[in-house]
Amino acid sequence: MALNILLVGCGKMGNALLGGWLDRGVASSQIRVVEPQQQFGQEFIDAGIAYHNTVADVEDGFAPNIIMFAVKPQSMDDVAPEYKSFVGQAVFLSIAAGKTVDYFTNKLGSDAAIVRTMPNTPAAVRSGVTVAFANSLVAEEDKRACTALLQAVGDVHWVDDEALLDPVTAVSGSGPAYVFLLVECLAKAGVEAGLPEELSAALARATITGSGDLLTQSPETATTLRENVSSPGGTTVAALDVLMGDQGMASLMVEAVAAATRRSKELAG
Ligand SMILES: NC(=O)c1ccc[n+]([C@@H]2O[C@H](COP(=O)([O-])OP(=O)(O)OC[C@H]3O[C@@H](n4cnc5c(N)ncnc54)[C@H](OP(=O)(O)O)[C@@H]3O)[C@@H](O)[C@H]2O)c1
């Protein structure tokens, strides 16, 4: 990747992204980090990454093509305007939840090329999925560069309609919490059925992570994988009859995703 990246904010997500870029062969000379915290990771210092407490400290000769905002949404009011001088020279790529393209246009001006994304928490272990939307000022070549940067922490999909980021937030953004809840519910149900608490928690956790691995490695759809363990008249079908009934998981999930979508719209204003 022959591009210069200015990473703004190196917390959990910034760390994951930076580690991913280095693993993928991005040279440390192509990266600058702005991060006010003193505890910048030793592995990044050892890798020769230059980091600065403020953007004013970045040397004038460093010309970023991509400025990635990886600060908390509540910090963005203060952070984004500090980068206005890069408009026209760099694409602004935000991973901040709920911050719209209009929001960044207000902060940076109508000439700003902006990519708004919605990653999810498994990005922290590079198994995330990110959905991205670009305004009309982002060139195809820059979109490809953004894709490459985001792929360092998982899969990447693009949408042409920013409004889709509300249901995206409801499905993949909030989705990891639904899976964690499933682990909790399965563990509790095991205890109700007579299992010792510790064993039930271990079984529930290993079942969800193992099923995730199977999904990752198998070419089959989730439906086929489910059908493969559903022998007619067997135990799995007995449980699925309950879960897939009228008031079951499918209708609850529709309701849950609709609620999260509504909330995402409200928060984006
Ligand atoms: N974690 C996830 O899996 C996840 C998933 C989806 C979306 N996101 C989005 O990713 C963004 C980052 O999340 P995170 O979990 O990585 O947050 P985080 O761990 O709090 O990292 C943000 C970092 O930015 C630093 N910062 C604050 N002000 C700054 C400034 N003026 N210039 C440069 N850096 C500054 C913070 O330093 P201080 O601590 O000193 O303030 C902190 O180290 C958020 O907007 C979030 O919505 C995260």
The ligand as a Gaussian input file, in Angstrom:
#p B3LYP/6-31G(d) Opt

LIG

0 1
 N      -14.071000      -0.802000      20.230000
 C      -14.747000      -1.266000      19.187000
 O      -14.757000      -2.458000      18.906000
 C      -15.512000      -0.331000      18.288000
 C      -16.507000      -0.850000      17.452000
 C      -17.186000       0.002000      16.601000
 C      -16.851000       1.344000      16.571000
 N      -15.874000       1.820000      17.389000
 C      -15.548000       3.233000      17.316000
 O      -14.145000       3.367000      17.320000
 C      -13.812000       4.574000      17.948000
 C      -12.692000       4.316000      18.921000
 O      -13.145000       3.390000      19.900000
 P      -12.146000       2.723000      20.933000
 O      -12.885000       1.634000      21.580000
 O      -10.834000       2.448000      20.258000
 O      -11.954000       3.968000      21.956000
 P      -10.752000       4.251000      22.947000
 O      -10.100000       2.976000      23.363000
 O      -11.243000       5.204000      23.990000
 O       -9.706000       5.008000      22.012000
 C       -9.811000       6.357000      21.632000
 C       -8.436000       6.992000      21.812000
 O       -8.434000       8.304000      21.253000
 C       -7.694000       9.121000      22.128000
 N       -7.969000      10.559000      21.932000
 C       -8.785000      11.376000      22.644000
 N       -8.711000      12.647000      22.171000
 C       -7.829000      12.633000      21.136000
 C       -7.300000      13.628000      20.273000
 N       -7.650000      14.921000      20.377000
 N       -6.424000      13.264000      19.327000
 C       -6.038000      11.980000      19.207000
 N       -6.485000      10.991000      20.021000
 C       -7.363000      11.307000      20.971000
 C       -8.101000       8.633000      23.495000
 O       -7.205000       9.104000      24.465000
 P       -7.821000       9.388000      25.958000
 O       -8.190000       8.061000      26.516000
 O       -6.701000      10.058000      26.640000
 O       -9.023000      10.270000      25.780000
 C       -8.053000       7.126000      23.294000
 O       -6.753000       6.616000      23.504000
 C      -15.076000       5.102000      18.639000
 O      -15.534000       6.240000      17.943000
 C      -16.050000       3.977000      18.537000
 O      -17.371000       4.452000      18.312000
 C      -15.219000       1.007000      18.243000

